[in-house]
Amino acid sequence: MQDGQNLFNAETSNIGEEWGIDEAITKISKDKKIPEAIVVGIWNTSKRYQEYMPQKPFNKLDRSIGAELLKVYGGVPISDNYLKFIVEELKPFVDSVYRTKPGRQETFIMGSSMGGLISMYAVCEYPQIFRGHQVAYFNPRLMP
């Protein structure tokens, strides 16, 4: 799950509130709505926009639009390398250390906002790895 610093702890969150993903996953798995799950929170870096902007679509943009986005995002997208890291390093590490079901049927990727965008791109680029994606907005005040 993208923006890992926001998921579990208000003190590390860049918005001052945690998303409550651990409580949400625990509740819905306890209610048998989903199987038990491991959530891997990937902290974003200072290059968040460059890492989360889908690279191949960006490369097909009209030059003037691309130039404007470069100003906003601080440089060219590096999302293909970001996804390569997840698929070739992070996921194999997690699967080797924890009791996971590593197959595609049990592997999802999630995020909110730009994190949702890169999650959707991940499913498009690596359909053999990710069964699906989820764009999420977590409001901890709505948790029971």
Backbone as a printed PyTorch tensor [residue, N CA C, xyz], in Angstrom:
tensor([[[  0.8480,  -1.1730,   0.0000],
         [  0.0000,   0.0000,   0.0000],
         [  0.8920,   1.2350,   0.0000]],

        [[  0.5610,   2.1750,  -0.8750],
         [  1.3530,   3.3930,  -1.0310],
         [  1.1770,   4.3180,   0.1870]],

        [[  2.0650,   5.2830,   0.3070],
         [  2.0250,   6.2900,   1.3790],
         [  1.9850,   5.6370,   2.7630]],

        [[  2.8710,   4.6680,   2.9600],
         [  2.8880,   3.8580,   4.1740],
         [  2.9800,   4.6220,   5.4720]],

        [[  3.5680,   5.8000,   5.4540],
         [  3.6990,   6.5850,   6.6820],
         [  2.3400,   7.0440,   7.2030]],

        [[  1.3110,   7.0040,   6.3560],
         [ -0.0230,   7.4640,   6.7580],
         [ -0.9270,   6.3440,   7.2750]],

        [[ -0.5180,   5.1130,   7.1430],
         [ -1.4320,   3.9980,   7.3350],
         [ -1.7460,   3.6470,   8.7780]],

        [[ -0.7460,   3.6680,   9.6530],
         [ -0.8930,   3.0540,  10.9640],
         [ -0.6840,   3.9840,  12.1600]],

        [[ -0.0300,   5.1230,  11.9730],
         [  0.4130,   5.9180,  13.1090],
         [  0.2610,   7.4090,  12.8090]],

        [[ -0.5310,   8.1000,  13.6020],
         [ -0.7480,   9.5370,  13.3960],
         [  0.5450,  10.3350,  13.5310]],

        [[  1.4710,   9.8670,  14.3500],
         [  2.7230,  10.5870,  14.5640],
         [  3.6210,  10.5840,  13.3290]],

        [[  3.5170,   9.5620,  12.4900],
         [  4.3410,   9.5110,  11.2750],
         [  3.5980,  10.0320,  10.0520]],

        [[  2.3030,  10.2120,  10.1790],
         [  1.4800,  10.6260,   9.0440],
         [  1.7620,  12.0710,   8.6470]],

        [[  1.7900,  12.3150,   7.3420],
         [  2.0090,  13.6970,   6.9060],
         [  0.7390,  14.5280,   6.9860]],

        [[ -0.3720,  13.9340,   7.3800],
         [ -1.6230,  14.6860,   7.5330],
         [ -2.0540,  14.7770,   9.0000]],

        [[ -1.2470,  14.1850,   9.8910],
         [ -1.5470,  14.2520,  11.3200],
         [ -2.5740,  13.2460,  11.8040]],

        [[ -3.1100,  12.4380,  10.8970],
         [ -4.0540,  11.3810,  11.2460],
         [ -3.6550,  10.1240,  10.4990]],

        [[ -3.8130,   8.9870,  11.1630],
         [ -3.5710,   7.7240,  10.4620],
         [ -4.8240,   7.3200,   9.7050]],

        [[ -4.6380,   6.4830,   8.6980],
         [ -5.7690,   6.0220,   7.9010],
         [ -6.5240,   4.8850,   8.5690]],

        [[ -5.9450,   4.2570,   9.5740],
         [ -6.6260,   3.1850,  10.2870],
         [ -6.7350,   1.8950,   9.4940]],

        [[ -5.7850,   1.6730,   8.6100],
         [ -5.8620,   0.4840,   7.7630],
         [ -5.7620,  -0.7940,   8.5850]],

        [[ -4.9460,  -0.7880,   9.6400],
         [ -4.8230,  -1.9980,  10.4530],
         [ -6.1420,  -2.3350,  11.1420]],

        [[ -6.8130,  -1.3320,  11.6810],
         [ -8.1070,  -1.5700,  12.3210],
         [ -9.1590,  -2.0090,  11.2990]],

        [[ -9.1280,  -1.3920,  10.1290],
         [-10.1070,  -1.7400,   9.0900],
         [ -9.9110,  -3.1720,   8.6110]],

        [[ -8.6680,  -3.5420,   8.3150],
         [ -8.3770,  -4.9060,   7.8450],
         [ -8.7290,  -5.9270,   8.9320]],

        [[ -8.3850,  -5.6280,  10.1750],
         [ -8.7070,  -6.5410,  11.2720],
         [-10.2110,  -6.7430,  11.3860]],

        [[-10.9620,  -5.6580,  11.3250],
         [-12.4210,  -5.7510,  11.4640],
         [-13.0500,  -6.5330,  10.3180]],

        [[-12.7160,  -6.2020,   9.0840],
         [-13.3910,  -6.8800,   7.9780],
         [-12.9250,  -8.3240,   7.8050]],

        [[-11.7090,  -8.6310,   8.2510],
         [-11.2970, -10.0470,   8.2010],
         [-11.9560, -10.8210,   9.3460]],

        [[-12.0890, -10.1970,  10.5150],
         [-12.7740, -10.8480,  11.6360],
         [-14.2450, -11.0950,  11.2940]],

        [[-14.8450, -10.1760,  10.5340],
         [-16.2320, -10.3260,  10.0880],
         [-16.3630, -11.2680,   8.8900]],

        [[-15.2510, -11.8850,   8.5010],
         [-15.2070, -12.8590,   7.3920],
         [-15.5970, -12.2530,   6.0390]],

        [[-15.3750, -10.9420,   5.8950],
         [-15.6460, -10.2930,   4.6090],
         [-14.4600, -10.4200,   3.6580]],

        [[-13.2700, -10.5750,   4.2450],
         [-12.0540, -10.8380,   3.4720],
         [-11.2110, -11.8220,   4.2750]],

        [[-10.2930, -12.5290,   3.6070],
         [ -9.3650, -13.3690,   4.3770],
         [ -8.3730, -12.4940,   5.1420]],

        [[ -7.6840, -13.0770,   6.1130],
         [ -6.6380, -12.3320,   6.8010],
         [ -5.6410, -11.8220,   5.7750]],

        [[ -5.0380, -10.6790,   6.0690],
         [ -4.1370, -10.0580,   5.0950],
         [ -2.9450,  -9.4320,   5.7910]],

        [[ -1.8680,  -9.3450,   5.0530],
         [ -0.6900,  -8.5980,   5.4680],
         [ -0.6880,  -7.3210,   4.6440]],

        [[ -0.5780,  -6.1850,   5.3180],
         [ -0.4820,  -4.9090,   4.6200],
         [  0.9580,  -4.4260,   4.7250]],

        [[  1.5910,  -4.2290,   3.5900],
         [  2.9440,  -3.7010,   3.5390],
         [  2.8210,  -2.2320,   3.1610]],

        [[  3.1760,  -1.3590,   4.0770],
         [  3.1080,   0.0750,   3.8270],
         [  4.4290,   0.5850,   3.2780]],

        [[  4.3900,   1.0930,   2.0540],
         [  5.5950,   1.6290,   1.4090],
         [  5.6000,   3.1440,   1.6130]],

        [[  6.5170,   3.6260,   2.4160],
         [  6.5900,   5.0650,   2.6520],
         [  6.9510,   5.7710,   1.3580]],

        [[  6.3080,   6.9000,   1.1280],
         [  6.6940,   7.6640,  -0.0560],
         [  7.9520,   8.4730,   0.2330]],

        [[  8.6490,   8.8090,  -0.8310],
         [  9.8660,   9.6070,  -0.7140],
         [  9.5630,  11.0460,  -1.1250]],

        [[ 10.5750,  11.8770,  -1.1450],
         [ 10.4060,  13.2500,  -1.6090],
         [ 10.1050,  13.2950,  -3.1090]],

        [[ 10.2770,  12.1720,  -3.7820],
         [  9.9720,  12.0930,  -5.2180],
         [  8.6240,  11.3990,  -5.4430]],

        [[  7.7080,  11.5640,  -4.5060],
         [  6.4140,  10.8910,  -4.5720],
         [  5.7270,  11.0840,  -5.9200]],

        [[  5.6380,  12.3080,  -6.3730],
         [  4.9320,  12.5620,  -7.6390],
         [  5.6420,  11.8950,  -8.8130]],

        [[  6.9350,  11.9230,  -8.8150],
         [  7.6800,  11.2690,  -9.8950],
         [  7.5210,   9.7470,  -9.8230]],

        [[  7.4700,   9.2030,  -8.6180],
         [  7.3210,   7.7570,  -8.4520],
         [  5.8950,   7.2910,  -8.7540]],

        [[  4.9220,   8.1370,  -8.4990],
         [  3.5240,   7.7270,  -8.6340],
         [  2.8940,   8.1160,  -9.9710]],

        [[  3.5210,   8.9660, -10.7660],
         [  2.9790,   9.3560, -12.0770],
         [  3.2760,   8.2580, -13.0910]],

        [[  2.2540,   7.6320, -13.6870],
         [  2.4980,   6.5610, -14.6620],
         [  3.3900,   7.0290, -15.8130]],

        [[  4.4890,   6.3550, -15.9720],
         [  5.5530,   6.7810, -16.8850],
         [  5.1900,   6.6610, -18.3660]],

        [[  4.6770,   5.5310, -18.7780],
         [  4.3920,   5.3380, -20.2080],
         [  3.3280,   6.3170, -20.7210]],

        [[  2.2070,   6.5140, -20.0170],
         [  1.2460,   7.5290, -20.4820],
         [  1.8450,   8.9360, -20.4940]],

        [[  2.6550,   9.2560, -19.4790],
         [  3.2990,  10.5670, -19.4410],
         [  4.1470,  10.7850, -20.6940]],

        [[  4.8890,   9.7640, -21.0860],
         [  5.7710,   9.8680, -22.2460],
         [  5.0110,  10.1000, -23.5490]],

        [[  3.7170,   9.8330, -23.5680],
         [  2.9060,  10.0220, -24.7700],
         [  2.1670,  11.3600, -24.7920]],

        [[  2.3240,  12.1490, -23.7500],
         [  1.6530,  13.4440, -23.6830],
         [  2.2340,  14.4290, -24.6910]],

        [[  1.4110,  15.3690, -25.0920],
         [  1.8750,  16.4960, -25.8900],
         [  2.9880,  17.1990, -25.1150]],

        [[  4.0050,  17.6740, -25.8100],
         [  5.1750,  18.2860, -25.1370],
         [  4.8130,  19.4250, -24.2000]],

        [[  3.8710,  20.2830, -24.6060],
         [  3.5190,  21.4310, -23.7600],
         [  2.8610,  20.9750, -22.4590]],

        [[  2.0190,  19.9600, -22.5360],
         [  1.3900,  19.4310, -21.3210],
         [  2.4480,  18.7560, -20.4510]],

        [[  3.3190,  17.9720, -21.0740],
         [  4.3980,  17.3200, -20.3390],
         [  5.2910,  18.3200, -19.6310]],

        [[  5.5860,  19.4330, -20.3030],
         [  6.4420,  20.4620, -19.7030],
         [  5.7790,  21.0790, -18.4660]],

        [[  4.4820,  21.2960, -18.5430],
         [  3.7600,  21.8390, -17.3800],
         [  3.7780,  20.8550, -16.2150]],

        [[  3.5580,  19.5850, -16.5310],
         [  3.5790,  18.5700, -15.4750],
         [  4.9660,  18.4100, -14.8640]],

        [[  6.0000,  18.5730, -15.6670],
         [  7.3610,  18.5000, -15.1280],
         [  7.5770,  19.5630, -14.0580]],

        [[  7.0180,  20.7470, -14.2830],
         [  7.1330,  21.8120, -13.2810],
         [  6.4170,  21.4140, -11.9910]],

        [[  5.2150,  20.8770, -12.1420],
         [  4.4140,  20.5010, -10.9760],
         [  5.0500,  19.3370, -10.2190]],

        [[  5.5230,  18.3230, -10.9560],
         [  6.0110,  17.0950, -10.3340],
         [  7.5020,  17.0890, -10.0510]],

        [[  8.2120,  18.1130, -10.4710],
         [  9.6220,  18.2340, -10.1090],
         [ 10.5730,  17.3650, -10.8990]],

        [[ 10.1360,  16.8380, -12.0120],
         [ 11.0110,  16.0120, -12.8430],
         [ 10.2230,  14.9360, -13.5600]],

        [[ 10.9370,  14.1870, -14.3620],
         [ 10.2940,  13.1420, -15.1650],
         [  9.8540,  11.9850, -14.2710]],

        [[  8.7980,  11.2890, -14.6670],
         [  8.3470,  10.1380, -13.8910],
         [  9.4120,   9.0420, -13.8200]],

        [[  9.4760,   8.4100, -12.6650],
         [ 10.3700,   7.2730, -12.4480],
         [  9.5680,   6.0710, -11.9430]],

        [[  8.2940,   6.0810, -12.2970],
         [  7.3820,   5.0670, -11.7750],
         [  7.6910,   3.6640, -12.2660]],

        [[  8.2370,   3.5130, -13.4690],
         [  8.5670,   2.1610, -13.9310],
         [  9.6300,   1.5320, -13.0340]],

        [[ 10.6050,   2.3100, -12.5950],
         [ 11.6160,   1.7890, -11.6620],
         [ 11.0200,   1.5340, -10.2780]],

        [[ 10.0970,   2.3990,  -9.8580],
         [  9.4200,   2.2060,  -8.5740],
         [  8.6620,   0.8770,  -8.5770]],

        [[  7.9050,   0.6160,  -9.6340],
         [  7.1570,  -0.6380,  -9.7180],
         [  8.0880,  -1.8410,  -9.8320]],

        [[  9.1790,  -1.6780, -10.5540],
         [ 10.1650,  -2.7490, -10.6730],
         [ 10.7190,  -3.1070,  -9.2830]],

        [[ 10.9760,  -2.0950,  -8.4570],
         [ 11.4280,  -2.3260,  -7.0820],
         [ 10.3890,  -3.1410,  -6.3050]],

        [[  9.1180,  -2.7670,  -6.4120],
         [  8.0650,  -3.4850,  -5.6890],
         [  8.0100,  -4.9430,  -6.1330]],

        [[  8.0050,  -5.1560,  -7.4410],
         [  7.8280,  -6.4990,  -8.0090],
         [  9.0650,  -7.3780,  -7.8630]],

        [[ 10.2390,  -6.8120,  -8.0720],
         [ 11.4520,  -7.6280,  -8.0880],
         [ 12.2050,  -7.6940,  -6.7590]],

        [[ 11.9570,  -6.7330,  -5.8710],
         [ 12.6790,  -6.7330,  -4.5960],
         [ 11.7520,  -6.8380,  -3.3870]],

        [[ 10.8080,  -5.9050,  -3.2710],
         [  9.9770,  -5.8460,  -2.0640],
         [  9.0660,  -7.0640,  -1.9270]],

        [[  8.2900,  -7.3690,  -2.9390],
         [  7.3720,  -8.5100,  -2.8460],
         [  8.1200,  -9.8230,  -2.6240]],

        [[  9.1840, -10.1170,  -3.3700],
         [  9.9220, -11.3570,  -3.0740],
         [ 10.4690, -11.4040,  -1.6450]],

        [[ 10.9210, -10.2640,  -1.1210],
         [ 11.4050, -10.2340,   0.2570],
         [ 10.2830, -10.5620,   1.2310]],

        [[  9.1380,  -9.8910,   1.0830],
         [  8.0030, -10.1410,   1.9790],
         [  7.5750, -11.6010,   1.8940]],

        [[  7.4950, -12.1300,   0.6800],
         [  7.0890, -13.5290,   0.5020],
         [  8.0890, -14.5120,   1.1060]],

        [[  9.3570, -14.1320,   1.1770],
         [ 10.3690, -15.0260,   1.7410],
         [ 10.4250, -14.9640,   3.2650]],

        [[  9.9570, -13.8750,   3.8500],
         [ 10.0640, -13.6840,   5.2940],
         [  8.7540, -14.0090,   6.0210]],

        [[  7.6280, -13.7420,   5.4040],
         [  6.3250, -13.9240,   6.0420],
         [  5.5440, -15.0630,   5.3970]],

        [[  4.5860, -15.5870,   6.1470],
         [  3.7080, -16.6330,   5.6290],
         [  2.6760, -15.9930,   4.7190]],

        [[  2.9720, -15.9190,   3.4630],
         [  2.0650, -15.2950,   2.5080],
         [  1.5290, -16.3400,   1.5430]],

        [[  0.5130, -15.9400,   0.8450],
         [  0.0590, -16.6730,  -0.3380],
         [  0.5170, -15.8040,  -1.4960]],

        [[  1.6630, -16.1040,  -2.0840],
         [  2.3140, -15.1780,  -3.0140],
         [  1.7110, -15.0920,  -4.4130]],

        [[  0.7330, -15.9060,  -4.7090],
         [  0.1860, -15.9250,  -6.0640],
         [ -0.6070, -14.6840,  -6.4190]],

        [[ -0.8420, -14.5350,  -7.6930],
         [ -1.5800, -13.3960,  -8.2320],
         [ -2.9720, -13.2750,  -7.6080]],

        [[ -3.6500, -14.3980,  -7.3880],
         [ -5.0190, -14.3610,  -6.8730],
         [ -5.1160, -13.6990,  -5.4980]],

        [[ -4.0300, -13.7210,  -4.7500],
         [ -4.0330, -13.1590,  -3.3950],
         [ -3.2460, -11.8620,  -3.2810]],

        [[ -2.8240, -11.2900,  -4.3840],
         [ -1.9560, -10.1110,  -4.3300],
         [ -2.6710,  -8.8900,  -4.8980]],

        [[ -2.8420,  -7.9020,  -4.0410],
         [ -3.4770,  -6.6510,  -4.4190],
         [ -2.5370,  -5.4990,  -4.1150]],

        [[ -2.7910,  -4.3690,  -4.7200],
         [ -2.0020,  -3.1650,  -4.4760],
         [ -2.9880,  -2.0270,  -4.2700]],

        [[ -2.6860,  -1.1480,  -3.3150],
         [ -3.6440,  -0.1080,  -2.9400],
         [ -2.9800,   1.2500,  -2.7750]],

        [[ -3.8030,   2.2670,  -2.8550],
         [ -3.3360,   3.6060,  -2.5830],
         [ -4.4710,   4.5960,  -2.6440]],

        [[ -4.1800,   5.7960,  -2.2480],
         [ -5.1460,   6.8820,  -2.2580],
         [ -4.5750,   8.0200,  -3.0880]],

        [[ -5.4250,   8.6470,  -3.8750],
         [ -5.0070,   9.7730,  -4.6950],
         [ -3.9270,   9.3150,  -5.6870]],

        [[ -2.7740,   9.9500,  -5.6820],
         [ -1.6950,   9.5260,  -6.5830],
         [ -1.2750,   8.0810,  -6.2830]],

        [[ -1.4020,   7.6520,  -5.0380],
         [ -1.1210,   6.2700,  -4.6850],
         [ -2.0950,   5.3120,  -5.3630]],

        [[ -3.3330,   5.7390,  -5.5400],
         [ -4.3070,   4.9470,  -6.2830],
         [ -3.9700,   4.8920,  -7.7560]],

        [[ -3.4760,   6.0010,  -8.2830],
         [ -3.0880,   6.0530,  -9.6900],
         [ -1.9340,   5.0950,  -9.9770]],

        [[ -0.9070,   5.1060,  -9.1320],
         [  0.2180,   4.2050,  -9.3720],
         [ -0.1950,   2.7550,  -9.1340]],

        [[ -1.1570,   2.5240,  -8.2570],
         [ -1.6570,   1.1650,  -8.0380],
         [ -2.3640,   0.6410,  -9.2800]],

        [[ -3.1690,   1.4760,  -9.8990],
         [ -3.8370,   1.0800, -11.1300],
         [ -2.8080,   0.8110, -12.2320]],

        [[ -1.8030,   1.6520, -12.3290],
         [ -0.7330,   1.4660, -13.3080],
         [  0.0120,   0.1560, -13.0500]],

        [[  0.2180,  -0.1860, -11.7770],
         [  0.9040,  -1.4350, -11.4260],
         [  0.1380,  -2.6450, -11.9540]],

        [[ -1.1830,  -2.6280, -11.8260],
         [ -1.9920,  -3.7360, -12.3230],
         [ -1.8920,  -3.8240, -13.8500]],

        [[ -1.8510,  -2.6780, -14.5040],
         [ -1.7210,  -2.6650, -15.9720],
         [ -0.3510,  -3.1580, -16.4170]],

        [[  0.6870,  -2.7840, -15.7050],
         [  2.0450,  -3.1500, -16.0850],
         [  2.4320,  -4.5630, -15.6470]],

        [[  1.8520,  -5.0290, -14.5450],
         [  2.2020,  -6.3360, -13.9950],
         [  0.9400,  -7.1590, -13.6950]],

        [[  0.1320,  -7.4390, -14.7080],
         [ -1.1040,  -8.2040, -14.4510],
         [ -0.8220,  -9.6320, -13.9850]],

        [[  0.3600, -10.1360, -14.2370],
         [  0.7250, -11.4750, -13.7800],
         [  1.0600, -11.4900, -12.2900]],

        [[  1.2750, -10.3270, -11.6930],
         [  1.6280, -10.2130, -10.2710],
         [  0.4300,  -9.7870,  -9.4310]],

        [[ -0.2970,  -8.7640,  -9.8970],
         [ -1.3880,  -8.1700,  -9.1120],
         [ -2.7470,  -8.5420,  -9.6870]],

        [[ -3.5820,  -9.1010,  -8.8300],
         [ -4.9420,  -9.4450,  -9.2420],
         [ -5.7780,  -8.1940,  -9.4250]],

        [[ -5.5490,  -7.2230,  -8.5920],
         [ -6.3440,  -6.0170,  -8.6700],
         [ -5.7470,  -4.9100,  -7.8380]],

        [[ -6.4260,  -3.7850,  -7.8980],
         [ -6.0010,  -2.6290,  -7.1160],
         [ -7.2200,  -2.0580,  -6.4200]],

        [[ -6.9630,  -1.2390,  -5.4520],
         [ -8.0340,  -0.5680,  -4.7380],
         [ -7.5920,   0.8610,  -4.4960]],

        [[ -8.4200,   1.7760,  -4.8960],
         [ -8.1920,   3.1760,  -4.5690],
         [ -8.9830,   3.4230,  -3.3040]],

        [[ -8.3230,   3.9330,  -2.3060],
         [ -8.9610,   4.0170,  -1.0020],
         [ -8.8880,   5.4210,  -0.4260]],

        [[ -9.8840,   5.7440,   0.3560],
         [ -9.8350,   6.9130,   1.2060],
         [-10.2520,   6.4400,   2.5790]],

        [[ -9.3770,   6.5780,   3.5380],
         [ -9.6640,   6.1320,   4.8770],
         [ -9.8550,   7.3360,   5.7680]],

        [[-11.0010,   7.3820,   6.4240],
         [-11.2720,   8.4180,   7.4060],
         [-11.3870,   7.7260,   8.7530]],

        [[-10.3610,   7.8590,   9.6010],
         [-10.3860,   7.1310,  10.8700],
         [-11.5810,   7.4910,  11.7370]],

        [[-12.1640,   8.6560,  11.5680],
         [-13.3170,   9.0530,  12.3770],
         [-14.5660,   8.2480,  12.0210]],

        [[-14.5440,   7.5960,  10.8410],
         [-15.6970,   6.8020,  10.4370],
         [-15.5980,   5.3570,  10.9020]],

        [[-14.4660,   4.9710,  11.4700],
         [-14.2950,   3.5980,  11.9430],
         [-15.1220,   3.3810,  13.2000]],

        [[-15.8040,   2.2230,  13.2910],
         [-16.6000,   1.9350,  14.4960],
         [-15.7090,   1.6890,  15.7010]]])
